[in-house]
Amino acid sequence: MREDTLSIGELSQLTGVPVRTIRFYCDEGYVESFRSTGGHRRFPADVVDRLALLRRLRALGLGLTAIDTVLSGRRSVAEAAAQERAKIDVELATLAWRRASLRAVEEAAPAERAARLELLATGADGRAAQHALEVFWSRLALPAMPEDGASMFISVSVPEPPNDPTPEQVVAYATLVAIVDDHRLRQQIWARTRTGTEFVAYQNALLDGGIGEACELARPLVRAGEQPGPGPLLDRFVEAHATTQGTPDSPTFRRALLRVAAVDRGPSMRRYWELVGDITGEEVTVGEAHSWLLDSLDRAVA
């Protein structure tokens, strides 16, 4: 039996793993061993390959818990490597966000540095900032929206944090969080939510394809600097709202629609959509196109 097994010293020489480390792996159950009649640890020959794999995975930074899933056959080496890479991607994104935040503070004018530091402290992590925006839209701004509709709306309302952001993008994202965290804006949105049937109808209309089509058609007009006002596109926009509510277009309906949409036309939400464009690189965001249509409605009503 001795010829078919290895002592701990022989195993250490063959694998390059220190004796004390092999003992630890044995005690934790990662490496199989048994005791000789003299009480010494002996190892089967196939432990060499197992220990070599363990050492290589450790060299790549995998934790023992992840390595154990490979050694036990619950996960392949490729799967374990993919999981570790995904973790590193998250860590790198976090570091890139912190680096850009520090640069934003460093490059701020002396008179603005304290305010910028306070602003960035609220959005020091991109994923946390993204979550704050998602909570705002799903729970406060559009609380009764169906799950599939909420996902669609959030996809255009909450920009994905850049993996390697510029200082300007980090400042823009932190400003988004500050906007939705503003007490006055939250009061206005909460008051609109409590208007009941009018708000529900307005919210449902935002999910209708007609509103999205009108916004898409408005984008090139906004990009070209076209002034908002009455016209076929506005009529199409209002008709989409009216159809969703099952009511005809009329001056009374238009005034009611403008009243419910007052928050969307306010300076805070206008700034919000401008910043979304700064982050995503869009020339005209959906929100900016929507604001243009509401401005057109306002002029038509006036």
Secondary structure, DSSP 8 states (H G I E B T S, - for coil): -GGGEEEHHHHHHHH---HHHHHHHHHHTSS--EE-TTS-EEEETTHHHHHHHHHHHHHTT--HHHHHHHHTTSS-HHHHHHHHHHHHHHHHHHHHHHHHHHHHHHHS-HHHHHHHHHHHHTTSSHHHHHHHHHHIIIIIISTT--HHHHHHHHHHHS----SS--HHHHHHHHHHHHHHT-HHHHHHHHHHHTTTHHHHHHHHHHHSHHHHHHHHHHHHHHHTT----SSHHHHHHHHHHHHHHT----HHHHHHHHHHTTGGGSHHHHHHHHHHHHHH--SS-HHHHHHHHHHHHHHHH-
